[in-house]
Amino acid sequence: MAHALALQHLDLADAIAGNFARRTIHPFEDLRQVAIIGLLKAAARYSPAGGRPFRPYARTYANGEIIHYLRDSGFAIKVPPTWRDQYASGQKLLRQGVPPGQLPARLGISCERWQEIQEACSVTVVALPPES
């Protein structure tokens, strides 16, 4: 029954995933899967006797799942949220075909600031297997 309840609200997962996909560099499909996990968790815990409709209840779970996912797959160093937003916007502009040299002007920042943002936000963390 819980799975059926979650499946009735896949449009909610799509809407939430779309909102995050527009603001981050993460693919919509990945975020949709995470939102569906949130719907499934909400459906498993939901009780209509609580008096709250399912959609607002499920929205909280789906948003939370995506936020946790983004936090866990996020940056290894503390990067200001405005920098993360500008980096994501810059990456989106690059995917749309804007030449790299035009990015700082399009984002309304200096070339030096864009360089700082790129360096801070493009750090890749590699997990090494534990030594045996």
Secondary structure, 3 states (H helix, E strand, C coil): CHHHHHHCCHHHHHHHHHHHHHHCCCCHHHHHHHHHHHHHHHHHHCCHHHCCCHHHHHHHHHHHHHHHHHHHCCCCCCCCHHHHHHHHHHHHHHHCCCCHHHHHHHHCCCHHHHHHHHHHHCCCCCCCCCCC
